[in-house]
Amino acid sequence: MSQYLMSVWHDADYEVDFSGDEFQRIVAQVDAYNEELTAAGAWVFAGGLHPASSATVLRLSDGEVSMTDGPYAETKEQMGGFWVIEAADLDAALEWARKAARACEDPVEVRPFQDG
């Protein structure tokens, strides 16, 4: 089995309203999806992220590491959460990603981990 990263993408200015009905509906869908992943033995790890504005970027330059606030790249979309799953192959991972996109109602990118 190979491992895959399924990342969820949001508009750059997303905010999560934890008390809103829409958020509660999506949380229920994602919880059901997570239970399906777990029951199938595909679950490895998952997590939601704060907006990129909460990020700190560390860069090496001339032997020194500097820190700056904010995202690494300026972009219209940002990763808002992710799953790490185990799947037999890319086709199986893509099927899990289809279900993830339905559950969270946002785009989901699939990338295999490097072997080694």
N, C-alpha and C positions, 0 to 999 in steps of 0.2 A: 504494500500500500504506500502511496505517495502522499505527502502533505501539500495542501494548497492554502493560500491566503485569499480569503474573499473579503474585499474591502468595500464598505458602503460609502457612497459619495453624496454630499449635500451642497447646496448653494453656499457660497462663501460667507454669507451673512446669516446663517442658520442660528436659531435659538430654539431650545427645547422647552416647551411649556409643560412641565411635569403634571400640572393639574388639569390640563385640557382634555376634553373628550377624545379628540383625534389622537393625541399621544397615547392615551389609555387604550384605545382600540388597537393601535399599532403595537404597543407593548404586549398585548394579549396575543396578537398574531405571531410576534417574534418568540414569545415564550413557548407557544405551541410548536413552532418550527424548531426551537432548541431542543424540545422534548423528543421530536422526531429524529433529529440528528443524534441525540444521545442513545435512543433506543436502537438505532441502526449501527451504533459503534463508530460513527464518523466524527463525533465531537472530540475536539482536542482542547480548544480554548477560544474565548470570545470576549469582547469588551466594547463599550461605547466610549467615545472620546469627547472631551470638552472642545469648543471651537478652536481653530488654529491660532486665534489671537492670544490664547493662553500658553502657547508654545514658547520654549527657549531653544535657540539654535546655538550650537557650539561649533566653531570653525578653527582648524589648524592653519596658521600662517607664519612662516619663518620660525617654526619651532614653538610658537606661543599659541595657546588656545584662547580665543575670545568668545564672549557670550553676547547674544542680542535677543531682544524680545521679539515675539511674533513668528509667523511661519517662515520656513526656509524659502519658499517661492511664492511670488504673487500669482494668484490663480482665481478663476471664477468659481471653482469647486474645491472642496477639501474633504479629506477622509474624516468621517464622523464616527466610524466604528468598524469592527472587523470580526471575522471568524477565522480560526485555523482549523481545518478539517483534514481527515484522512479519507482518501477515495482510491478506488482501484486504478483509475486513469482519468484523463482530462474530461472525457465525456461524462463520467460519473460526477466529477466536480462541477461541471457546467449544469448538470441537472439539479444538484444541490443549490447552485447559485440562482437558477430560475426560481426555485422555491423561496430563497432568501429575498430576492427582489420583490416577489409578491408579498412576503411577510412584512418587510420594512418599507415598501413602497418608494424606494429610492434605487438609483443605479448601483449595481454590484460588479466590481471588477474581480476577475479570477486570475491568480498567478501561482504557478508551481514554485515550491522551494527548490533550491539547487540541491543536487545530490552531493553527498560527500561527507 
